Amino acid sequence: MKNFTVFFFVIGSHIGLSQNVILPLYEGQVPNSKETSVTEEVKITNATRISNVIDPTIEVYLPSKLNSIRKAVVICPGGGYKILAYDFEGTDIAKWLNGHGIAGIVLKYRLPEDHSNIEPHMSPLMDAQQAMKLARANAEEWGYDTDKIGVMGFSAGGHLASTLGTHFDDQSRPDFMVLMYPVVTMKKDYTHMGSRNNLLGPNPSESLVELYSNELQVTENTPPTFIVHSEDDGAVPVENSLQLYQALRDNKVPTEMHLFPYGGHGYSLAVERGRLFTWREMLIHWINDL
């Protein structure tokens, strides 16, 4: 326990020196991991794509104290549980949030491949839970309140975010969820099969499918939720969001959902994408109203 406390202190000391800092998610051995010869890969084309994550991290972006509204968001980039669209749906989002006084914490989570994970499906959620715990433990040092920390995810990152919002312990429950064109269900009727196969394998048990079908895991304790989806999404059917919305409504969880008739899939900040960009203003108003 003493080492854990020192770890948080060291993090806090470094954060004071820079606008954004990359920090290890775990101290010592990464849980649910095994030795591997696989190395992490970073490909930079029109975006930065990371695969084979071995050492999960958080990258912390803080607004100035004068602009801070004392809220934070842990961000889960998408990529079908195969890669992470790290800047497009990660660091770009954190920087944008900073402009509205919100701390952005980008999670580089492990992907559920067999080479470095003991139980592959467990690693992404473990990393998201740990990221939330670190965000909460360092809230005072990083300049936001412990009860104003949300999670945001895009596509498969939206599945991870909604998994965190429905599978949590006392320390890792997010205070709100933001789900952007999210994968929600693992059932074959509406799931994104690439995400399902990468997370659960080609022949998962029905119990595992139900466990990660997050529309089935909503309770009255699920945090308030903001959802954005496009009706013409050809990769992740809009029914993912519709089914989740109905489950949230049935459990009286405060929810706001915005459906656009166009947009397809994977538009991040929706730069030069018509009215899609308006999701940003609506989200900021929603977060301010929480």
C-alpha positions as CSV (number, residue, x, y, z in Angstrom):
1,M,0.0,0.0,0.0
2,K,2.9,2.4,0.7
3,N,4.3,1.9,-2.8
4,F,0.9,2.6,-4.3
5,T,0.6,5.9,-2.4
6,V,4.1,6.9,-3.6
7,F,3.1,6.0,-7.2
8,F,0.2,8.5,-7.0
9,F,2.5,11.2,-5.5
10,V,5.1,10.7,-8.3
11,I,2.3,11.0,-10.9
12,G,1.1,14.2,-9.3
13,S,4.5,15.7,-9.2
14,H,5.1,15.1,-12.9
15,I,1.7,16.4,-14.0
16,G,2.6,19.8,-12.6
17,L,5.4,20.0,-15.1
18,S,3.6,19.6,-18.4
19,Q,0.4,20.0,-20.2
20,N,0.2,16.3,-21.2
21,V,2.0,13.4,-19.6
22,I,2.0,9.6,-20.4
23,L,1.9,7.5,-17.3
24,P,1.9,3.7,-16.8
25,L,-1.5,2.2,-15.9
26,Y,0.0,-0.3,-13.4
27,E,2.9,-0.4,-11.1
28,G,4.9,-3.5,-11.6
29,Q,3.5,-6.6,-13.4
30,V,0.6,-5.9,-15.6
31,P,-2.3,-8.2,-14.5
32,N,-3.7,-10.9,-16.8
33,S,-0.5,-10.7,-19.0
34,K,2.0,-13.2,-20.1
35,E,5.5,-13.0,-21.7
36,T,5.4,-12.5,-25.4
37,S,7.8,-11.7,-28.2
38,V,5.1,-9.5,-29.8
39,T,5.9,-5.8,-29.7
40,E,3.7,-2.8,-29.8
41,E,3.2,-1.3,-33.3
42,V,2.4,2.3,-34.1
43,K,1.5,3.2,-37.6
44,I,1.1,6.9,-38.6
45,T,-0.7,7.6,-41.9
46,N,-3.7,10.0,-41.9
47,A,-4.1,9.0,-38.2
48,T,-2.1,7.2,-35.5
49,R,-3.0,3.5,-35.2
50,I,-1.7,1.4,-32.3
51,S,-1.8,-2.4,-32.2
52,N,-0.4,-5.1,-29.9
53,V,-0.5,-2.9,-26.7
54,I,1.8,-4.5,-24.2
55,D,2.2,-1.7,-21.7
56,P,-1.2,0.1,-21.1
57,T,-1.0,3.8,-20.2
58,I,-3.0,6.9,-19.7
59,E,-2.1,10.2,-21.3
60,V,-3.4,13.1,-19.2
61,Y,-4.3,16.5,-20.7
62,L,-5.3,19.2,-18.3
63,P,-6.9,22.6,-19.0
64,S,-5.5,25.7,-17.2
65,K,-6.8,26.1,-13.7
66,L,-8.4,29.4,-14.7
67,N,-10.5,27.6,-17.4
68,S,-11.2,24.4,-15.5
69,I,-14.9,23.4,-14.7
70,R,-13.4,20.6,-12.5
71,K,-14.7,17.7,-14.5
72,A,-12.7,14.9,-16.3
73,V,-13.3,12.3,-19.0
74,V,-11.5,9.0,-19.5
75,I,-11.4,8.5,-23.3
76,C,-11.4,5.0,-24.9
77,P,-10.5,5.2,-28.6
78,G,-12.1,2.8,-31.0
79,G,-10.6,0.3,-33.5
80,G,-12.7,-2.8,-33.4
81,Y,-10.6,-4.3,-30.5
82,K,-7.9,-4.8,-33.1
83,I,-6.2,-1.4,-33.1
84,L,-6.6,1.9,-31.3
85,A,-7.4,5.1,-33.4
86,Y,-5.3,6.8,-30.8
87,D,-5.2,10.4,-32.0
88,F,-8.4,10.5,-34.1
89,E,-10.6,9.2,-31.3
90,G,-8.2,9.9,-28.4
91,T,-5.8,12.7,-28.1
92,D,-7.7,15.0,-30.5
93,I,-10.8,14.6,-28.2
94,A,-8.8,15.3,-25.1
95,K,-7.4,18.5,-26.5
96,W,-10.9,19.6,-27.6
97,L,-12.3,18.9,-24.1
98,N,-9.5,21.0,-22.6
99,G,-10.8,23.9,-24.6
100,H,-14.0,23.6,-22.7
101,G,-12.3,23.4,-19.3
102,I,-12.5,19.5,-19.0
103,A,-9.6,17.2,-18.3
104,G,-9.1,14.6,-20.9
105,I,-7.4,11.3,-20.0
106,V,-6.7,9.1,-23.0
107,L,-6.6,5.3,-22.3
108,K,-4.2,3.2,-24.3
109,Y,-5.8,-0.1,-23.3
110,R,-4.7,-3.6,-24.1
111,L,-6.3,-5.3,-27.1
112,P,-7.7,-8.8,-26.5
113,E,-5.2,-10.8,-28.6
114,D,-3.9,-14.2,-27.4
115,H,-0.2,-13.5,-27.5
116,S,0.1,-11.3,-24.4
117,N,-3.1,-11.8,-22.5
118,I,-4.0,-14.8,-20.3
119,E,-7.7,-14.3,-20.7
120,P,-8.0,-11.9,-23.6
121,H,-11.5,-10.7,-23.1
122,M,-10.7,-9.5,-19.5
123,S,-7.9,-7.1,-20.3
124,P,-9.7,-4.1,-21.8
125,L,-12.1,-3.9,-18.9
126,M,-9.4,-4.3,-16.4
127,D,-7.5,-1.4,-18.0
128,A,-10.6,0.8,-18.1
129,Q,-11.3,0.1,-14.4
130,Q,-7.7,0.9,-13.5
131,A,-7.8,4.1,-15.5
132,M,-10.9,5.3,-13.7
133,K,-9.3,4.4,-10.3
134,L,-6.2,6.4,-11.2
135,A,-8.2,9.3,-12.4
136,R,-10.2,9.4,-9.2
137,A,-7.1,8.9,-6.9
138,N,-5.4,11.9,-8.5
139,A,-8.4,14.2,-8.9
140,E,-7.2,16.7,-6.3
141,E,-3.7,17.0,-7.8
142,W,-5.1,17.1,-11.4
143,G,-7.7,19.8,-10.6
144,Y,-11.1,18.2,-10.9
145,D,-13.7,16.7,-8.5
146,T,-13.7,13.0,-7.6
147,D,-17.5,12.7,-8.3
148,K,-17.3,14.4,-11.8
149,I,-15.3,11.9,-13.8
150,G,-16.9,10.3,-16.8
151,V,-15.9,7.8,-19.5
152,M,-16.2,8.4,-23.3
153,G,-15.8,5.8,-26.0
154,F,-16.0,5.6,-29.8
155,S,-17.2,2.5,-31.7
156,A,-15.5,-0.5,-30.0
157,G,-14.2,2.0,-27.4
158,G,-17.9,2.8,-26.9
159,H,-18.4,-0.9,-26.1
160,L,-15.5,-0.7,-23.6
161,A,-17.0,2.5,-22.1
162,S,-20.4,1.0,-21.8
163,T,-18.9,-2.1,-20.3
164,L,-17.2,0.0,-17.6
165,G,-20.5,1.8,-17.0
166,T,-22.3,-1.5,-16.4
167,H,-19.5,-3.7,-14.9
168,F,-17.9,-1.7,-12.1
169,D,-16.9,-1.7,-8.4
170,D,-17.2,1.1,-6.0
171,Q,-13.9,2.7,-7.1
172,S,-14.3,2.3,-10.9
173,R,-17.9,3.5,-11.5
174,P,-17.8,6.4,-13.9
175,D,-20.0,9.4,-13.0
176,F,-21.4,9.7,-16.5
177,M,-21.0,7.9,-19.9
178,V,-20.5,9.4,-23.4
179,L,-21.0,6.8,-26.2
180,M,-20.2,7.7,-29.8
181,Y,-21.5,5.4,-32.4
182,P,-20.9,2.6,-29.9
183,V,-20.8,-1.2,-30.2
184,V,-23.2,-2.2,-27.4
185,T,-24.4,-5.8,-28.0
186,M,-22.5,-8.9,-28.7
187,K,-25.5,-10.7,-30.0
188,K,-25.3,-11.6,-33.7
189,D,-28.4,-9.7,-34.8
190,Y,-26.8,-6.2,-34.4
191,T,-23.3,-6.5,-33.2
192,H,-20.1,-5.5,-35.1
193,M,-18.8,-9.0,-35.8
194,G,-15.2,-7.8,-36.0
195,S,-15.3,-6.4,-32.5
196,R,-17.1,-9.5,-31.2
197,N,-14.6,-11.9,-32.7
198,N,-11.7,-9.9,-31.5
199,L,-13.0,-9.6,-28.0
200,L,-14.7,-13.0,-27.4
201,G,-13.2,-15.2,-30.1
202,P,-15.0,-17.0,-32.9
203,N,-17.1,-19.4,-30.8
204,P,-17.9,-17.7,-27.4
205,S,-20.3,-19.2,-24.9
206,E,-23.7,-17.8,-24.7
207,S,-23.0,-16.7,-21.1
208,L,-20.0,-14.7,-22.3
209,V,-22.1,-13.1,-25.1
210,E,-24.7,-12.1,-22.6
211,L,-22.1,-10.8,-20.2
212,Y,-20.7,-8.4,-22.8
213,S,-24.1,-7.5,-24.3
214,N,-24.3,-4.3,-22.3
215,E,-27.9,-3.6,-23.1
216,L,-28.6,-6.6,-20.8
217,Q,-26.4,-5.3,-18.0
218,V,-28.1,-1.9,-17.3
219,T,-29.4,-1.3,-13.8
220,E,-30.7,1.7,-11.9
221,N,-27.0,2.3,-10.8
222,T,-25.8,2.8,-14.4
223,P,-24.5,6.3,-14.7
224,P,-26.2,9.1,-16.8
225,T,-25.5,8.6,-20.4
226,F,-25.1,10.7,-23.6
227,I,-25.4,8.8,-26.9
228,V,-24.6,9.8,-30.5
229,H,-25.3,7.5,-33.5
230,S,-26.1,7.8,-37.3
231,E,-29.0,5.9,-38.8
232,D,-27.0,5.0,-41.9
233,D,-24.1,3.5,-39.9
234,G,-23.1,0.5,-42.0
235,A,-20.5,-0.8,-39.6
236,V,-22.3,-0.6,-36.2
237,P,-26.1,-0.7,-36.6
238,V,-28.0,2.1,-34.9
239,E,-29.9,-0.6,-33.0
240,N,-26.9,-0.9,-30.7
241,S,-27.8,2.6,-29.3
242,L,-31.5,2.1,-29.6
243,Q,-31.5,-1.1,-27.5
244,L,-29.2,0.6,-24.9
245,Y,-31.4,3.7,-24.8
246,Q,-34.5,1.5,-24.1
247,A,-32.7,-0.4,-21.3
248,L,-31.5,2.9,-19.7
249,R,-35.1,4.3,-20.0
250,D,-36.5,1.2,-18.4
251,N,-34.2,1.6,-15.5
252,K,-34.9,5.3,-15.2
253,V,-31.3,6.3,-15.9
254,P,-31.1,9.9,-17.2
255,T,-30.2,9.6,-20.8
256,E,-29.8,11.9,-23.8
257,M,-29.6,10.4,-27.3
258,H,-29.0,12.2,-30.7
259,L,-29.6,10.3,-33.9
260,F,-28.4,11.8,-37.2
261,P,-29.9,10.6,-40.5
262,Y,-26.4,10.5,-42.1
263,G,-22.8,10.3,-41.1
264,G,-22.0,6.6,-41.4
265,H,-19.4,5.4,-39.0
266,G,-16.2,6.7,-37.4
267,Y,-16.4,10.5,-37.6
268,S,-14.8,11.6,-34.3
269,L,-15.1,15.4,-34.1
270,A,-17.1,15.4,-37.4
271,V,-14.9,18.1,-39.0
272,E,-16.5,19.3,-42.3
273,R,-19.3,16.7,-41.9
274,G,-22.4,18.9,-42.1
275,R,-24.5,19.1,-39.0
276,L,-22.7,16.1,-37.4
277,F,-20.3,18.5,-35.7
278,T,-23.2,19.8,-33.6
279,W,-22.9,16.8,-31.3
280,R,-19.9,18.6,-29.7
281,E,-21.9,21.6,-28.5
282,M,-24.8,19.4,-27.3
283,L,-22.4,17.3,-25.3
284,I,-20.7,20.3,-23.6
285,H,-24.1,21.6,-22.6
286,W,-25.0,18.2,-21.3
287,I,-21.8,17.8,-19.2
288,N,-22.2,21.4,-17.8
289,D,-25.8,20.5,-16.8
290,L,-24.8,17.4,-14.9
